[in-house]
Amino acid sequence: MAEAAFGVQLRRSRQAAALSLRQLATRVGYDHSYLSQVERGQRPGSAHLARLCDRELGTGDTLATAYTLARPLPQPAGPPSPALLKTPTAGVDVLETVRRGLADSVGKVLQADEWSAVTRDHARDFPVTPLAELLPELTGDLQLLRAEAAERSAEDGWTTSELAVPAAELSVLIALTLTGIGRLQAAGRWWRTARAAADSSAEPRVTSLARGWEAISGLSERRPLTDLLELAGDALTLADRPSCTARALAARAQILAQLDRPEDARRALQNLLAVADDWPVRSGGATSLFDWSEYKTSWVEGLVQAALGETDPAYLALDRALALCPAGSLRERAELELVLARCLVLDGEVAAGLAVAMRVLVELPDQWHTHYLYEAAGRVLSAVQGKDLGRAAVRDYRELLVRRPYHDRSVGSGSSSGWPQG
């Protein structure tokens, strides 16, 4: 892919100069999102841009030459490829093709430092970006990863783990994104790919991360709890740092609560709190998906206590979580409020709990609605019992739960990623 070749060269030159995308964009007078698309091969760039970047990066005429060599030949007009038509499942179809190729590529070569920066950026953006907008960006990077692996497969000095680590991390992000937009079968395939890539890396952090997040996400995917408990146990065994231990314990505590094993769930929760208390550096409101933050500990504490029917400590934990949760993490804040609504219903305040839950679902903009959100909303309804099920508010709430706007959303809609728009 010609655009990808020029984009890879631009990214290498920028990183060699120790500049971020935003810094380079400011220097050359282009929008940073446009430069990101050029680096990902999603836009071709221009000769003018190449010359400006050569000047600012001190690369002589390297980029201008690379652009000239990569400039695509004119193509005859014709209908777009059916695989790229903008339909609700087009993005998933493309992803499945990429997934199979990626699985075949694990073990080839990669510039580890470059791809580590890419996955860090995606993990940081994940909590604060609508999920349907993430998928095109993730797909583009996976395609570039495969292209670079093929390009360098014959070179010396590269190891399996240098590809497997970012492959596993990107696969985790893809799986979580697919679950969020309700594509559960596709997500299941990507979880398997994430584990396989993580295992190929032989790096405990990555193998624990993949299993820990799969166990947590599996609760919303309604997978067998015994299978999820095994995943959480493996994540805990493999954990080599506090963030991995905390994630595995968080998964274990939630799963044990759903298995109706209250004493074991409380023990796992206490272990999680102990890890958080002993943490050398508190991560506060950090939002990267690959980190573990203080508000996530309080969130899990509230979730587990709500599942056990212990609403008084749950309220306190959830209030702490909301106070610490970053304002830009709209999805997570909405899910926290739904747990509060569930506690109100459990306490017999059915009208108040349903009012809170309905407000969350109505006021949250559609692009932030996810499968995870509606699983949390469904647990509010499940807490309503007996004669309260006949309330008019319950009927209204049921109708609201059916809506699920992400089912009708085309992958990449509203995104500036350069994904084909129809």
Order of alpha helices (4+ residues) and beta strands (2+ residues): alpha-alpha-alpha-alpha-alpha-alpha-alpha-alpha-alpha-alpha-alpha-alpha-alpha-alpha-alpha-alpha-alpha-alpha-alpha-alpha
